[in-house]
């Protein structure tokens, strides 16, 4: 598989103005992401996995190091972000939210709306096109956010704990939906979560982060057939392995915060 | 709004008026100072027929509308710039901080000296009163926009101008309406104050003249007319907000 994203020796430092402290959020992150892969980033909270995602999406700049993204064929923006808080524009209907990206890129109205209709079909929101975000459930909002990110036709989709605000039932449904949409669109998904079961269910590879400063502790390939179930024997084994590996890091990060 | 029928909401004001009427008729208060509601209504009716009340309202409304519209446009425009562009904030903030605490009615004498006794000084006083309330609420609205929305806009490819037009303006709209509602109330206060002196027309003038002639029923009538104006402006602004912000759950 060709490499779609080349991450090279990224370092990120936060400067805390009040205390003049410098916090190293990420250090020495190098990673190659294959085109079409479902990559999951997991680690204890505060390990910088979300920061790395923001750097990939171009919303944050690294202190040193860099990323190389192979251009998508038609030169569109190469990444699209799905946020935990949905980040839908409350004053725009479902359809208007989805066309936002093409709209600011001046894609003709007919074309962008036809494309949006196709995406509405893909994320199964037919019948809700003219609802406002507050008239939708959390799960539906995240479907809109996904369609909105896809509307820009990015090569890489970045997910920042997209299911963390949802109830357990909705999460299960959307985990299945995400895999389906990933398979149908053949995009590269980079998915940040702290839920290990999600890593097992979704990922082609799971990148484990250390506690702050965030470094890559281990990259675990997941060679399990899909569809996966969280109660399957191999899945359970992998889940146990991941939680074993991450336990030290969680304890370290708790210690760093003075909580143990 | 009307889904739940709450009878007390209707009974309470009617009971209040009935008790008032009864108290006056029983001779408990001096009707020259506190006239009965029915007689006030009668007076208002007469003032409407002879044209004095409608004319006074029209004159005042004209002043209020001019001051309100100029003040709103200036307040929204300036507020968006101050909220979104740091240099504007640095330039305008100290001025707002210095002028805002002054009661706007206290500026009226100066405006009479500068702009004369005519309409201009009144309209400018009203405008100044409106501008600050709209400005401050617009700035609040811009600053209250969820940063993740700005991030999302940037992620989707919006440049700074597009973010301003498509995120900042609609995002600030609900707070802008709060400013407009407060501004409308301020405009009514100020139109009354500017009509006490140096004018021969307007609802405030009619009220003040009635007071000086001890026509208490007319004073009540004008006061009620002011109240009705207040309610009407609130309704119109609420309607406008519903049309312009259909996504808001009210």
Interface residues (C-beta under 8 A of the other chain):
Chain A: X57 X58 X59 X77 X79 X80 X81 X83 X85 X87 X88 X89 X90 X91 X92 X100 X101 X103 X104 X105 X132 X133 X134 X148 X149 X152
Chain B: X146 X148 X149 X151 X152 X153 X154 X155 X156 X157 X158 X159 X162 X166 X167 X170 X171 X173 X245 X246 X247 X249
